[in-house]
């Protein structure tokens, strides 16, 4: 019975979402979101951090794995990152998740951080149309260890993109993380790079 009720609700929700599709030209936020959705897939590449952080590969680049997945009938984009070759074991490895979606006329990013907080950022395409940049809006959760503060996604071509993330430490000390990523053949998330 519960299954029938859930399926009925899903059908109603789908019908409503189809009825609410915008008519006319796309907003700038929708265009930016559509650009980001083209990045769906699995990516690997080098992560460099500036300034170098103690205990993080002695200042050398770290091989990283990023998965981006369009979900909820195209209404959300899930972004997951981890060190390449590590298992999806939250007790041992950092595995932050970021959700990107349209909130009315704003492209919104919420980063679920291992620091225990959830910064919200608002994005827009750069004037030259080459990147989507997110500016910090507000924070849910504690800020004892800092928070993710800024993000830029730069598509280079269908198989190459760059991500630049800025983490703001306590005392407003920024740490810049630069990911240079290449698309890889799809595998089980977290198992590539071994």
N, C-alpha and C positions, 0 to 999 in steps of 0.2 A: 504494500500500500504506500509506504513512504517513497518507494521508487517512482510510482505513478505520480504522486504529488510533485516530487522534484522534477520529473520530466515535464509535467504540465507547466510548472513555473519557468523552466528553462525555455520552453516554447513561447510562452508569453513574453519573456524578456527578449528573446530573439526577434519576435515580431515587432516589439516596441523599438528595438535598436535599429531595425531596418526602416521603420517609419520615421525615425529621427535623423536620418542621414541628411547632411546639409545640401541644400540646393544652391547652385551658384558657385562663384569662385572660392577656392580654398583660402583660409586665413593663413597668415605668416606662420602661426604656431603649427597649423596642420602641415604646411609645407616642410617645416623643420622636422616634425615628427616623422613624416614620410621619408625624409632623407635618412634619419637614424634607423628606420626599419629596414633600409637596404643593407644594413650591417648585420642583419640576422645571420648567425652561423657560428662557427668555432674559429678562434684566432690564437696564434702564438707569436711571441716575439720577446724582445728585450725590454726590461724595465730598468731605467736608471733613475736614481734619486739624488736630488740636490737640495741641501748639502747631504753628503753621505751620512748614513745613520749607523751607529755602533751595532754590531751583531747582525747586520743585514748584508751578508756576503762580502764583508770587508771592503765595501765601496765599489765592488765590481757589479756589472749588470746581472740581473736575475732573469732567468727564462720564465715567462709568464704565460698563462692560459686564460683566455677570455671567451665566454660563451654569451651570445646575445640571442634571445628567443622572443618572437612575437607571440603574444597570447591573448586570451579574452576577446576572440574574434577581431583582432587587430587593434584593440583599444589600449593595450599595454605592451611594453617592451621590458623584458627581464634581462639584466646585465649581471653576470657573475664573473668574478675574477679570483684567481688563485695562482700559486707557484706551479709551473708545469711539472707534471710527474708526481704530484702529491695526491693523496686520497682525499675524498670528500669526508673528512673526519673533523668536525668542528672542535673536538677536544684537543687536537694537536696542531691544526693548521688554520690560518686566517682564510676566510672564504666570504668576503663581503658581497652582498647582493644589493643591486640598485634597481629601482623601478622607475620607468619613464612613462608618462601618460599625458593626455590633454585634460586639463581641468578648465572647462569652458573655453576660454580663448587664450589660455596660458599653457605652454609646454612646461611640465613639471617633472622634477627629478627628486626622488627620495632615496637616500643612501643609508642602508641598514649596516651600520659600522660595528666592528669588533670593539670599539671604544664604548659601546652600549648606548649610542645615541642615533638619532635619525635627522640629519640635516636635510632641509628642503631647499631646492634651488629652482630658479625660473630660467628657462632657456630661450634663445632666439638665434636665428641665423645671422652671421656676420654680414656687414654691408657688402662685402665682395662675394657673398654666397658660398664661400669655400669651407666654412666650419659652423658648427653649432656650439654656442657658448652658454654656460650656465652660471648664474650669479647667485650667491648665498641670499636666502630670504629669511629663514628662521630655523630654530633647532628644537627638537623634542628630546628629552632625556638629559642626562648629566653632561657637563663639559669639563670634567676633571682632567681628562687626558687629551683634550683638543677635539677637533671635528673636521670633517671634509668641508671645504669652503668654496671650491671653484672647480669646474670641469669644462674641458673643451674636447669635442670630437671633430677630427679633421679627416674626412674621406679623401684618399689619394686616388684610388681606382677601386674596381670591384673586389680586388684581392688584397688591398693594402689600406690601412687607416692608422691614424695616430690618435692617442688619447693623452691628454695632459690633465692631471689632477693636482690640486693644491690642498694640502692638509694644514690646518692652522693649529699649531701647538699652543698650550697656555702661554700667555704673555704675547700673543700675536706674532709668533715666530713661524713663518711659513716653511713647509717642506714641499718641494715640487717633485712629482712623480711623472715620468715621461715613458709611455708605452709605445713602441713602434711594432705594429702587429701585422702579420700576414695571415690570410685565410688558409685554413687547413682542411683536409678531408674530414668529414664528420666522424667522430668516434664517440664512445661513451664519455660523458663529461668527466674530466679529471684523470683520465687514464692515458692521455697522450703525453708525449715527451719522455716516456720511460726508456 
